Amino acid sequence: MIKNAYSFSAEDIAERLHTDLKKGLDLSAVKKHFAHYGPNEIPQDQPKSRFKILIDQLLNPIIYILAAATVLAFLFSDWLEGVAILIVIFISVAIGFFMEFQAVRSLEALRKLGQSMTYVLRAGKIQKIMAPELVPGDIIILQAGDVVTADARIYSQENLTLKESALTGESTPISKNTEILDPNTPVTNQFNMLFKGTMVTTGCGKAVVTATGANTQLGKIQQMGIEARKEITPLEKKLNEFGKWLIWLTLIFAMLIIIAGYVRGQDLILMIETGVALAVAAIPEGLPIVATIALAQGMLRLSKRKVIIKKLEAIETLGATNIICTDKTGTLTEDKMKVHSVFYEDTEINDIQHKSKPELDSVKSNKAFHEILRTSILCNNTSSVEDKLIGDSIEVALIEFAKKTEYEVNLIRKNNPKVLEIPFDAERKLMATVHQTQQHFTIYVKGAFETLAELCDRILTDKTILSFTNKKAWNKKVDELASKGLRTLAFAYKEVEKIPRKKSLTKNLVFLGIIGFLDPAREDVKATIDIYKKAGIKVVMVTGDHLKTAGKIALDVGLTTPNNSSDTALQGKELSITIKEGKTLNSKLLNTSVFARVTPRQKLDLITFHQKKGNIVGMIGDGINDVPALKKADIGIAMGIRGTEAAREVADVILKNDKFTAIELAIRQGRIVFQNIRQFVVYLLSCNLAEIISVGMAALLNLPSPLLPLQILFLNLVTDVFPALALGLGKGHGDIMKQPPRNPKEPIMTRRDWYATLFYGFSISASVLGIVVYAYFVMKLNWEIINNMAFYTLVLAQLFNVFNMPHHRESVLRNEVTKNIFVWVAIFLSLFITWIAYMIDPVAEALSLMELNMEQFSLTLVFAFGSFVLVQFIKHLKRVRI
């Protein structure tokens, strides 16, 4: 491999690599180089195997607790409960495995079929070979549309331009040359080099391969991506913390019951068995199933919106995101040049794409404007294939503008045949064509203003041709356009009787005017960024493009405002310096919305900086240069259509339709999922807490037991799970994107949630113990009937408890829970299963259920509803924020 190949001549490189620029490598040299350097392939992360996906589902703290509960159940010969918990584990793992496996399959479907091919010169013959077969010293031959498959030093080219946005972030095509460059030249300015993964937009050329595989610029960046350590997701962190809480809570409950029973004179072994049984009952067996299904439902909803989620936990991470770093080209912009401004004579037309037909018709009659359009059409190599324009993005933009202005492009070209062309050259910075008309020849020229201005001595107006004396004013206008982020092109022409010599072809031209081009912002981006601002999410543009260009787009999409001093912009070099200088300038980075001329390493540093500040960072990218940042971010988001395979490989989320607005949908869904998870966790824990308190207090007070072991299992797997699952499928608050992001350090259960859990649990326990006391002391019923009344009371109270979940500010009758159709289905399903259990004798016998009269059933309904009334009364009387 040749380091700093751009600083050597092609002849020097050929000599070092033992190749011939005219004939290429011979077959023996190819074999020798291949054996030494290996195939032209970049090591990639292998797709996650089915076994790894399965293991990841088991590495869950709730699964650990359930596994321990299963072991304890079997130790104490509670075979039915042990088997039931095993079934719960199986269902949860199966759902998680299936959803993640489907995401992996979707990603694989996006991979490109086959491998890239390339033309090489070997032993004096042009051959077409597979890209992995390229070796250093090979001579590659490229033309418009080809993808570069290795790093190479150019030694011959004609009008060669390349699109390098996937590598550098630069949105406009880069003109290439063969000059030797300084050894310290940055990658973005190595105009004599070709880089793997970029694409030829115009012209043709030959180059000698200097680096292959992992030694290419692409390979180095991808290696950086592999080395970037992926952060654990916020949900995984919260579940780990929550799992620890559950372990301690179950241990505390078990110990309290054992000690209390022993102090009251109960048999120690019996109390240990009872304590362990209740501790097992305290674990919400349905939690992993409901959490997995809620995440899977979010994944399915997003898949319908063309958003692929590769891992379930990524849904919740999206909801916690408070900073989004995004590239510019193709994400915030259309990745397509368009004519923005036209200047001729003393006339200035801005934002011309949005002008009405009458406005455009009024300027078409102007002679200078007319000749600019004719030059745009004739001094242009764009071709049409199946109604699609092919060629340089600037030339395509000119033809599209001409068609919008209702110029007959094909007719004009037919009536003015081209007889001579001087192709664009990076040194000349212009292109000229000569066209035959009926009576004479016309020379049309387009190029950089500073070049054309020196060649023009006259300027065309609508009425006549004048001396071109105000060049300074025009130069000022060009600088003004550049400061707004526009790319400018100047136009000139002259009429001649016969074709002049090539040296004098572009002399004494008549200046026509200039056109400003812009890669316009996507129309739907501004509204989305407004939503982010209301949601408290900061959007940061990170691009390899020019600072002025990035600033203009940032202003157009509402990322920055003209009069806001906090909306700063920095270049990549300033970013590196600021990070190195430490804490004193941290606020500057936190307030910066635009970073331009940023390298892949600097993107990585910026994301690391924000993560160290406690932020959850999302990164949107599509190019090879985005790979390290996509992997390092808490949530990496890649484009499915325009995105490179490398970007899609490391991302957590893939947008199949490449729409920036889809991110907002994903974040909204992520917030809804977490809100739902929090709701059903409160619901499940409060229900299980009610069971423990009811049994524990009854034992302490020598009352008939309100629940038997199999009845507890029935409650945990039926009346708990279905309503909790329904809460997990809710659509969330309508104003969820008007709320600030959650504090990333906030646990899955806040202090307020624990208060709510205790409050709801004690309310349900009060109703259960109340009916036990009433039936025992007032009605003088036997313990079997009392147990059944308490059991049915608990069933109904837990179903009523689902309506305690909405916020106290919401209406009791109309809220997100009552509007959730799944909640009503879950309630009716739970009641139906309970009725079936009561009606089928073997099941009723297993659950110790007996026949109750109407009075007894009515009392269970009254006491159960009483728990709901108690909660609502206290919530709305005291305005308790739970």
N, C-alpha and C positions, 0 to 999 in steps of 0.2 A: 504494500500500500504506500502511496505517496502522500506525505503530510504537506500541507500548505501548497498543494499542486497549483493553485492560482498564481503563485509567485514565481513559477518556472515556465519556460517556454515549452510548447508542445514537443519540440524536438528533444529537449532535455529529458522530459518525462518518458518519451518513446525509448530513448537510449537506456534509461534506468530500468524500464520494464521489458527490455529486449524485444521490442515490437517495431513494426514498420508502418509509418503513417499512410503509405500508399498501398500496401498489401495486407497489413494486419498480422496477427500471429499465425504461425504455421501449426499444424495439428499436434506436433510433438510438444511445442511450447504451451499449447492450450492444456494438454494433459498434465504437464509439469506444474503449471500455475494452479490448475484445479486441485491437484494433490496437495499443494502447498497452502493455498488460501481457503479451500473448501467451497461449498456451494454459495451462490449469491442469495442467501436467505437470512432473515432476521429472526432470532429466537422469539417465540411468542408463548404466552401462557396457554396451556392446553385447556380446552373447554372442561368445565367441572364434570367429573364422572358421576354416574348414578349413585355409586357407593358413597362418594363424598357428599352428595346432596342429602342422602339418607342420614349419614352420620351427623351432618349439620342440624338436622331436625331434632336429633336426640340431645344435642348439646344445648339444653334449655333448662334453666334453674327450676321451672315449674315441673318439668318432666322428672328432674332429680327427686323433687319432693314426692311426686306421685309414685315413683319407683320405690322410694322408702316406705310410703304408705302401703304399697302392695306387699312388701316384705313383712311389715308388721302385721298386716291382716292375715297372711298365711301363717305366721308364727303363732298367732292366737286362734288358729283354726277357723278364721272367718273367711271361708273359701269363697262364698258368693261375692262378698265385697272385694276380695282380692282379684277375682276374675273380672268383675265389673270395672275396676280401675285399670286393669290391663287393657280392656277393650277401649277405654277412654284414651289411653296412651296411643294405642294403635290407630284410632281414628284421627287423632291430632297429627301424628307423624305422617300418616298417609296423605292427608289434605295438604300439608306443607310440602311434602315431597312432590306431589303431583303438580302443584302450582309452580314451584321453582323449576321442575323439569320441563314444563311447558314453556317457561320463559327462556330456558337454555335452547330449546328447539327453535323458538322464534328467532333467537339471535343467530343460530346456525343457518337459518333460512336466508338471512341477510348477507351472508358471506358471498363473495364473488365466486362464480363457477369457473373452475379452471385457473390457470396461471397466465400471467402476462407474457407476451411474446415480444421479441426485439430483433431488429435487423443488425447484423454484424458483418464486418469485412474480415474474412479469414483466408489466408493463402491466396489472396488476390481475387476471391470470389465473395459475392454478397450472399449471405445465408440468413434464414429466419430460424431463431433458436428460442428455447424456453429461457425465461429470465434467470432462473437459478443456475443456468449453465454459463453465465457470463463470468469472466475472470479479469483481473487487472491486466491491462495491456491490450484488451480487445478494442477494436475500432467500431463504435456504434454509429449508425446512420439514422437520423431522425427527420421527421416532417410533421406538418400541422396535424394535431389530433393524437400524436403518439404520447404514451406515458413513459417517462424516463425510468429506467430500471436499475441504474447504478450511478454513483457519482463519477463525473467525467470532466476532463479539461477540453474545452472547445478549441479546435484549430482551423475550422472552416465553417463559415455560416453565411447565410443570405436572408436578411430580414427576419432573423430568428428572435422570437419573443416567447417567453414561458410564463405560465401562471403558477406562481409559487406560494399562493395563499395557504395551501395545506401545510406548508413547511414554515413560512415566515409570518403569515398573517397579512402580507401585503396584498391589497385587493386588485391593483392594476397589473397588467402583464409587464414583465421585465424584459427590456431589450438586452440582447447578449452580444458580446464582441470577443475578440481573440487577444486583447492586450494583456501584457504581463502586469500584475498588480503588486502592491506593497505587501510584505509578509503579515502586517497587522490589520489588513482589510477584514472587516466583519463579514459574516455570512451574507447579510442582506445586500452587501455591495460587491459580492464576488461575481461580477458580470461575465467572467470568462469561464464559469463553471456550470455544469448541469448537476442537479441533485435528484437522487432517487425519490420517486413519489410525486414529482411535479409533472406538468403537462405542457407540451408544445402547443402554442396558440396560433402562431403564424411562422412562415418561412421554413427553412430546412438547415441542416448542419451536420457536421461530423465531429466526433470527439473521441478521445482516448480514455478508457476507463481507468480511474485512479483508485477507487475504493469500492468494495462490494460488501454485502451482508451487514454484519454488526458494525463494521468500520465506516459505513456511510453516515451522513448527517442524520438521516432518518433512523438508522440503527442506533446511533448514540442517544437520540431522544427517546426512542422506545426502551432502551436499556434503563434510562433514567426513570421511565414510567414503571418498569418492573421493580426497580429499587425503592420507589416511593411506597411507604408503608400505608396501608389502608386503615383508616380509623374505625374502631368499633362503632356501630350505629347507636344513636341515642336510645332507641327502644331496647336494644340489647343491654345497654348500661342500666336502664331503668328496671328491666325485668330481673337483672342480677341483684340489684338493690332490693327490689320487692320480694324476691325469693328469700333473701336473708331475713327480711322482716317476718315473712310467713313462718320460717323455721323457728325463730325465736318466740313468736306468738303461740305456735302450737305446743312448744316445749313448756311455756309458762302456763298455758291452760291445763295441760296434763299434770304438771307438778301441783298446781293449786287444788285440783280435784282429788288427787291422790292424798295430799297432806290433809285436806279438809275431811275426807272420808275416814282416814286413819285416826285423826284426832277424835272423831265421833264414835270410835270403837269398831269400825268396819274392818273386815278381814283385809290385810295388806295386799295379798295376791289378787283378791277380787278387785280392790280399788286400782291396782296397777293395770289390770285388764280393762277396767272401765275408763281410766284416764287415757290409755292408749287408743281405745275405741273412739272416744270423743275427740282426741287430737287428730285422728285420721278423718273424722267427720268434719273437722274444722277446715280441712284443705278443700278448696273449691275445685272438685274434679273437672268441672265443666270449663274452667278458665282457659286452659290451652286450646280446647276445641273452639270456644267462642272467639278467642283472640286470633287464632289462625283463620277462621272463617271470615271474620271482619276484615282482616288484611287481604284475604283472597278475594272478597267481594269488591274491595277497593281496586285491586289489581284488574279484575274483570271489567269493572266500570271504565277504567282508564284504557284498557285494551280496545274497547269499543270506540274510544276517541283517538285511536291510533298511537297510544302511548304504551310501550312495552316496559314492564317492570321486571327486572331480572331476579330480584330477591324480595320476598314479602316485606322484610323489615324496612326496605327502602321507601315504602308508602309512608310510614310514620316519620321517617327522617325528613321527607319532603315537607311534612306539616310543621316540623320544628325549624326549618331553614329560615335564617334571618338575614343572610347575605347571599346574593347571587352574582357570581362573576360570569361574564359572558363575552365571547368574542364579538366582533362587529360584522365582518363580511359574511353575508349569507344568513346571519342570525337576526341582527337588527336591521340589516339592509337586504336588498333583493339579490345581491351579488350579480348585478347586471347594470352596466353603464347606461345612462340616459342623458339626452340633451337637456340641460337645465336652463342655460342662458345663451342668448345670441346678441352680439354687439356689432353694429355697422353704422357708418357715418356718425351722427350724433344720437343714434337711437340705441336704447338699452331695453331688452325684453328679458325679464327674469321669470323663473318658474313657468317656462313656456309650455311644459307638458300639460298644464292645467288650464291653458287658454282655450276659449271657446272657438268654434269654427268661424264665426264672423270676425273675431279678433285676428285669427291667423290669415283669413282671406284678405284683410285690410293691409297686411304687410307683404303679402306675396307679390303685389304689384311693384314693390320697390326693387329697383334693378340690382342694388348691392345684395339684398337678401336673396333675390332670385339666383344670382351667380354663386353665392355661398352654397345654396342647395344643389346647384348643378355640379359644383366642385365636389361636394359631399358624395354625390352619386357616381361621378365619373372617375375621380381620383380615389378609387375604392376597390379592393379585391374581394369583397364579400360575395359569396355564392349562396345559392339556395338549393337545399336538398330536401325533397318532400315537404315543401313549404316552410322549412326551418332554415334560418340564416346561419351560415357557417363562416367563421373568420374572427378577426381581432374584435374584442368587445367594443372598442371605440368605433370601428367601421360599421359594426352591426348597429350600434346606436344611431349613427348617421343615417343609415338606410331606413331604420324604423321611423326616425323623425321625418324623413322625406315622404314616406308613405302616409304618415299621420297628417302631413300638410298637403296630401293628395297630389303628389308628384308621381307621374307614371315612370317608375324606375326602369323597368325593362324597355319601354319605348324610347326613353332618353338614351339609354346605352346602345340600343339598336341603331338609332339615328346618328349617333356620334361614336363610331367605332374607334377603339384604341389602336394606335399605330406604334406607340413607343412608351416605355415605362422606366423610370428610375426608382427602384424600390427603396423603401424606407431604410435608413442606415443610422445607427446610433451616433456616429460621428457627424453626419450631415444634419441629422434630426429633421429630415423632411422626406416627402414622397412626391414625385411628379409624374404626370401622364400627359401624353400628346394625343389629341383626338381629331379625326378628320370630320370637317363639316362640309357643307355644299360648296362654299367659295374659298375657304381657308382652313388653317389649322389653329386649334386652341390648346394652350398649355395650362393645365390645372395643377396647382401645388397646394399641399397642406403640410403643416409641421409646427415646430416650436416657434413662438412669436419672435424670440431674440434672433433666430436664424432668418426667418422670412423678412423681418423688418430691415435687415441689412441688404436684402435682395430687391426690395421694393422702393421705387422712387416716386410712385404715384398712388393715389387712392381713389376708388370708385364711389361716386355718390349717385343718387337717384337720377340726377339730370346730366352730370358730366364727370370728367376725370380731372382731379386736381393734383397739385404737387403734395407729396406726403411729407409734410413738415412738422406735424404734431406727434412724432414718434414717442416722445417722453410721456405725453398724456396717455397714449395707448399702453405704454409699458407700465404705467402706474395702475391702469385698469386691470392689466394681467396680474400684477402683484396683489391687487385687491381681491380678485377672484380666487387666487391661490390661498389667500389667508382665510377664505370661507370654505376651504376644503375642496374646491373644484379643480379638475384637471382641464387645462386649456389647450386649444388647438387653433392655430391661425390659418387663414385661407387667402390665396392669391391666384391670379391668372394673367394671361396676356394672349392676344391674338396675333398670329404671324402668317405671312404668305406662304412660307415654306419652312420645313423643319430645320431649326438651327443646329449647329454643332453642340455636342453634349456639354462642353464647357460653358457655353453661353445660353444654354437652354433655360436656366432659371435666373437669368439676369434681367434687370429693368422690368420687374413684375409690377402688376397693379394690385395693391392691397385691397382686400374685400372686407375683412372683419375677423372676429374670433367667436368661437363657441366654447362654452363652459360645460363640462360633463360632471355628473355626480352619480355615484352608486346610491340610489335613493333609499331612504328608510322605508321599511315595510309599513304599510298603512295601519295595520292592526297593533303595532308595537306600542304606540303612545298610550292607548287606552289601557293596555295591560300593565305598563309601568305605573300609571296612575293608580291602578288597583293595588300594586305592590306597595306604593307609598302609603296608601290608606291602611294596608295590612302591616305596616311597620317593617317592611322588607327593603333593604338597601340593595340597589342594583349597581354593579360596578362593571364598566366596560374595560376589557383587557385585550388589546389588539397589537398586532405588529405593524399596523398602518401608520401613516403620518399623523402627527399631533393635531394639525389643523383639520384634516379630514375627519379624524375621530371626534374632535370638538364640535364640528358642524353636525354630524349625525347625532351626537349626544344631545345637542340643542333641539334638533328636529323631533326626536322621540320623547322629549320631556325629561331626559335623564339629568340635564343641567338646565339652569335658568340664567339669562343674561345678567341679572342684577344680584345674584346670590354669591357672596364671596366664599361660602363653604364649598361651592361646586368647583373644586380645583381640578387641574389636570397635570399629570406628571409624565415624563418620559421614562423609559426603562432604566437608563443610567441613574436618574434621580431617585428612582425607587430603590435601587441597590444601595445607594449612598445613604438614603434615609433609614433603611433597615439597619445598616451597619452602625449608624450614629446613635442608635438606641432610643431610650424612653423619651427623651426631650422632643423628638419629632414624631412620636407615635400618633398624636392627634392629627397630624398632617395627613398621614396615610389613612386614618380612619375616616377623614372627611373627603378624601379624594374619590371622585366618581369616574374619572377617565385616566387610563394608563395606556400610553402609546409607545410604539417601537419597543415592545416588550418581548424578551426572549423566553423560551420554554422554562429555563431555570428561574427567571424572574417571576413568571406566573406561579411556579411552585413555591417560591419564597413568599409571595403575597398571600397565597392561601394558607400556608403554614403560620404566617403572622396573624391572620384573622382567627385561626383556630386556637392559637395560644391566648388570644384575648377572650376565649370562651364562646366564640360564635359557631353556629352551624352553617357551613359554607357549601353552597351548591355551585357547580361549575358547568357551564354550557359551552360545548366546543364541537368541532367537526374535523379539524385537521390533525395531521401528525404532530404538529407543534403543541397541540392541546393535551396529548396523551398523559404526560406526567401529572399535570394539574387535574385532569379528570380522575385519575386514580387516587390522588392525594385528598381530593375534596371529600367531604362527608357524603355528598351525593353527586355523582358524575352523570351528566346528561349529554348524550350524543345525538346527532342527526342521522336518521335512518336512510335518507335518500342521498344527500350530499356528503354525509360523513364518511370519512375513510374507515377502512376495516379495522385499523389499529385503534381508532377512537371508539368505535362501537364495541370492540373487544373489552376494553377496560371500564366502560361506563356502567352505571347502575340502572339508568333509564335511557330508553331509545325512543326518539320521536319519529314515528314512521312517516309522518307528513311534513317534517322539518319546520313546524310552526312554533314560533316563540310563545304564542298564546296558549299552547298546550301545556306549558310549564305552570301557568296560573291554575289550570284545571287540576293538575297533579298536586300542587301545593294545597289547593282547596280540599281535595280528597284526602290528602295526608292529615290535614287539621281535623277533618270530620272523623277519620278513623281513630285518631288519638282521643278525641272527645268521646267517641263511642266506647273505646276501650276503658277509659276512665269511668264512664257511667256503669258499664256492666261489671267492672271490678267492685265498685261500691255496692252494687246490687247483690252480687254473689256473696261478698264478705258479710254484708249486713244480714242476709238470710242465714248463712252458716253460723254467724255469731248468735243469732236468735235461737238456733237449735241448741247451741252449747249452753247459753245462759238458762234456757228453759229447763234442760235436763239437769244442769248443775244445781240450780236453785231448788228444783223439786227434790233432788237428793238431799240437799242440806236441810230442807224444811220437812223432810219425811212425808212428802206428798206423793201421790201416785205418779209414776213416770209418764210424762207427756209423749215420749217417743221411744220406740224400740229400735235396735240396730238396723233391721231391714227397712223400717219406716224412714230412718235417716237416709239410707242409701236411695230409697225411692224419691225422696224430696230432692236430694242432690243431683240425681240424674234426670229428673222429669220436670218438676215445678221450678227448679232453679235454672236449668240449662236453656229451656225454650224461650222464656222471657229475656234472659241475658243475651241469647243469640239475636233476638229481635231488636234489642237495643243496639247491638253491634252492627245491624244493617240499616240503621237510621240515616237520614239525609242531612242531619246537622242543622245548626242555626242558619237562618238566611243571611245574617250579618257576620258570618264567621271570618270573612276576608276584610272586615272593618276593624277587627281586633288585632292588637299587637301580637307578635310571635311569643310563644311561651319562653320563659327563662330556660335556656338549655340545661341548667343545673337543677331545675325543678323535678322532683321525683314523680313517678307515675301516680302515687297517692300523696297529695299534699296534706298539710295539717287539717285544712278545712274538710278534705275528703275523709280523713280518719274520724273527725268529729261527726260528719254525716253518717258514716258507717255505724259508729257507736249509737248515735241517736236513733237511726232506723232500727237497728238490732234490738235495742232496749224497748222500743215501742212495740215491736212484734212480740218480744218476750212477755211484755206486760199483758198483751191480749191473751196469750197462751196460758200464762200462769193464772190470769184472772179467771178464765173459764175452768181451769183445774180446781181452783179454790172454791168457785161458785158451785160447781158440780159436786165437789167432795163434802163441803160443809153445809151448803144450803139444800141441794137436791138429794144428798145422801146416796149417790150412785156408786156402783161397784167400780173397781179400778179399771176393768176392761172397757166399760162404756166411757169412763173419764179419759182414758188413753185415746180412744177413737175420736171423741169430741175435740181433744187437744190437737190431734193429728190433722183433722179437717180444718180446724181453726188456723193452724200453721200453714196449710196448703193455701187457703184463701188469703191470709194475711200477706204471704209472700207474693201472691199474684197482685194484690192491691199495692204492694210495695213498689212495683214497677212505675206507678204513677207518682211516686215521691221523687223520681229522678230529675224532672225539669227544675230549672232555676226558680227561686222564690218570686222573681219579678214576672214570671210567665203566668198566664191564666191557667187555672186548674183544669178547665174544660178544653181549652184550645192551646196546645203547645206541641213541641216537636215529638213528644211521645204519643200523645193522643192522635196525632196526624200520621203516625207510623202504622201502616196496615199490618206489618209483620207482628207488631205487639198484640193486636187483637187476635190474629191467627194463633199466636203462641198461647194466649190466655185460654182460648176455646180448646186448643189442642191439649193443654195441660188438664183442663177440667174434664175433657173427654177421656183421657187416659186414666185419670183418677176414678171416674165413673165406671170405666171398664174393669179396673182393679177391684172395685167394690162389687160389681155384678158377677164376675167370674169366680166361682167358689174356690178353686185351687190357689189362685192368686190372692184372694181375700184371706184365705187361711194362712198363707205364707206371711202376709203382712199383718195378721191378727186383727183383721177388720171385722166388725160385727154390724148387725142391722140396727140403725138408729131410727127413732120416731121423728115426726115433723117438728116437734118442739125442740128436740136436741139439735137437729140440723139448723133450725132458725137461730138458736143461740150461737152456734159456731159462726154463722154469717154476721150476727150483730157484733160479737167480740172481734172478729177479723176486721170488719169495716171500722170498728172503733180505733184500731191501731192507725189506720190511714187518716181518720178524722183528727186524731191526736197530733200526728205529724204536721198536717196542714194547718191546724189551729196555731201551733207554736211557731211554725215558719212564718205565717202571715201576721200573727199578733206581734211577735218580737222582731219580725223582719230578719230572722236568722239567715245568714248567707250560706246556706248549705243546699 
